[in-house]
């Protein structure tokens, strides 16, 4: 078939998924917005789902228009790239609206760690969480379509993870060591609020 006749591939569009290039470009812009702190991870997950459900170019543009504008002069002092949390005989819990630095280190002795990233923003589109936990469980709740890599080691404990269905979004690496405790990495769908069953 003549490439000028309008058949599949005639416009350079990848065959198989309509508007695939536009979908990928739109999602890349959403990922950059996460790295700039304009989107929390839960909102990114919802908008990413809208991108892959869109059927027309107008729907892609409408999705991008839902991204909040950058806040000028957001802070006189920039956010630190690294943060360390140390707790002995107590729990660590970060929920709701909070900011994940480029590198977060958590040292916990006899206590549980819970990090809920559904409403968190990221200091970069690539962040690392390093856990050092003795005698306690660690649970991380992460929206789906966020790319998660787990390199942590557990001893005398269970390791449970649910991989994202389409790991193309902002990247979070989870490393470290857990002794006598479970490590749970839970991915959620947009709008999901329950974390029962852990």
Number of C-alpha atoms within 10 A of each C-alpha: 8 7 11 9 8 10 10 13 12 14 10 9 14 13 11 9 10 14 18 14 13 15 21 15 13 20 24 16 14 25 25 17 24 25 20 16 22 20 25 21 26 24 22 28 24 17 22 27 17 17 22 17 12 18 13 11 11 9 14 22 13 13 19 17 10 11 17 11 10 12 10 6 8 9 8 6 7 9 13 11 13 14 14 11 11 12 16 12 11 14 16 17 12 15 13 11 13 15 16 24 21 20 19 17 18 17 19 25 17 17 19 21 23 16 18 19 23 28 18 23 25 25 21 22 19 18 21 21 19 18 22 18 26 19 18 21 22 24 19 18 17 26 25 28 26 26 20 24 14 15 12 17 15 17 13 11 16 14 16 13 14 13 17 19 12 10 14 17 24 23 19 21 16 19 17 17 17 25 19 16 21 21 25 18 20 19 24 20 17 19 12 11 9 7 10 5 4 8
